[in-house]
Amino acid sequence: MKTFDDMQTFGKEGYEAAMASAAAFTKGYQAVAQELADYTKKAFELNTATVEKAAAARSFERILEVQQGYAKDAYEAFVAQATKVGEIYASAAKEAYKPYEAGFAAFGIKAPK
């Protein structure tokens, strides 16, 4: 049977782990928010440049070239950004799990890799 001090220590360690985990998630969410703000700014700039190029086009074929270039660039930027955000989320989840590793290891539970 556990003593009161043991239970109190267990509760304190759990609280500290929860706070460290929440801090890691918060940091991850802030990184995601910053990345998305940067992506939005870059996407707006790409849109503006594309509209200017299309407006300056002298032929329908040139407008199609501009539109096709825009579609390619926008798709590549989106895929790159989605990958980057996914990596940030995965990293945040790993960091949020770290405070609990010792407690789970005591029960024989290992982190997935």
C-alpha positions as CSV (number, residue, x, y, z in Angstrom):
1,M,0.0,0.0,0.0
2,K,1.3,3.4,-0.9
3,T,1.9,6.0,1.7
4,F,0.3,9.4,1.6
5,D,3.7,11.0,0.6
6,D,4.0,8.5,-2.3
7,M,0.6,9.4,-3.5
8,Q,1.3,13.1,-3.1
9,T,4.6,12.7,-5.1
10,F,2.8,10.8,-7.8
11,G,0.1,13.5,-8.1
12,K,2.8,16.2,-8.2
13,E,4.7,14.4,-11.0
14,G,1.5,13.9,-13.0
15,Y,0.7,17.6,-12.7
16,E,4.2,18.6,-13.7
17,A,4.1,16.2,-16.7
18,A,0.7,17.6,-17.8
19,M,2.0,21.2,-17.6
20,A,5.2,20.3,-19.6
21,S,3.1,18.5,-22.1
22,A,0.7,21.4,-22.5
23,A,3.6,23.8,-22.9
24,A,5.0,21.6,-25.7
25,F,1.7,21.5,-27.5
26,T,1.3,25.3,-27.1
27,K,4.8,25.8,-28.6
28,G,3.9,23.5,-31.5
29,Y,0.6,25.3,-32.2
30,Q,2.4,28.6,-32.2
31,A,4.8,27.3,-34.7
32,V,2.0,26.0,-36.9
33,A,0.2,29.4,-36.7
34,Q,3.4,31.2,-37.7
35,E,3.9,28.9,-40.6
36,L,0.4,29.3,-41.8
37,A,0.6,33.1,-41.6
38,D,3.8,33.0,-43.6
39,Y,2.2,30.7,-46.2
40,T,-0.9,33.0,-46.5
41,K,1.3,36.0,-47.1
42,K,3.3,34.1,-49.8
43,A,0.2,32.8,-51.4
44,F,-1.3,36.3,-51.6
45,E,1.9,37.7,-53.1
46,L,1.8,34.8,-55.7
47,N,-1.8,35.6,-56.5
48,T,-1.1,39.3,-56.9
49,A,1.8,38.6,-59.2
50,T,-0.2,36.2,-61.3
51,V,-3.1,38.7,-61.8
52,E,-0.6,41.4,-62.8
53,K,1.0,39.0,-65.4
54,A,-2.4,38.0,-66.7
55,A,-3.5,41.6,-67.0
56,A,-0.3,42.4,-69.0
57,A,-0.8,39.4,-71.3
58,R,-1.4,40.3,-75.0
59,S,-2.9,37.0,-76.1
60,F,-5.1,34.2,-74.8
61,E,-2.3,31.7,-75.1
62,R,-0.1,33.9,-72.8
63,I,-2.9,34.1,-70.3
64,L,-3.2,30.3,-70.3
65,E,0.6,30.0,-69.8
66,V,0.4,32.4,-66.8
67,Q,-2.6,30.4,-65.4
68,Q,-0.8,27.1,-65.8
69,G,2.4,28.4,-64.2
70,Y,0.3,29.7,-61.3
71,A,-1.4,26.4,-60.8
72,K,1.9,24.5,-60.8
73,D,3.5,26.9,-58.4
74,A,0.5,27.1,-56.1
75,Y,0.2,23.3,-55.9
76,E,3.9,22.8,-55.2
77,A,3.8,25.5,-52.4
78,F,0.7,23.9,-50.9
79,V,2.3,20.4,-50.8
80,A,5.5,21.8,-49.3
81,Q,3.6,23.7,-46.7
82,A,1.3,20.8,-45.8
83,T,4.4,18.6,-45.4
84,K,6.1,21.2,-43.2
85,V,3.0,21.6,-41.0
86,G,2.6,17.9,-40.6
87,E,6.2,17.6,-39.4
88,I,5.6,20.4,-36.9
89,Y,2.5,18.6,-35.6
90,A,4.5,15.3,-35.3
91,S,7.3,17.0,-33.5
92,A,4.9,18.7,-31.1
93,A,3.2,15.4,-30.3
94,K,6.6,13.8,-29.6
95,E,7.6,16.6,-27.3
96,A,4.3,16.5,-25.5
97,Y,4.7,12.8,-24.9
98,K,8.2,13.1,-23.4
99,P,7.1,14.2,-19.9
100,Y,5.0,11.0,-19.6
101,E,7.6,8.6,-20.8
102,A,9.0,7.8,-17.4
103,G,5.6,7.3,-15.9
104,F,4.5,5.0,-18.7
105,A,7.8,3.1,-18.6
106,A,7.1,2.2,-15.0
107,F,4.1,0.3,-16.3
108,G,6.0,-1.2,-19.2
109,I,4.5,1.0,-21.9
110,K,6.8,2.2,-24.6
111,A,6.4,5.1,-27.0
112,P,5.5,4.2,-30.6
113,K,8.2,5.0,-33.1
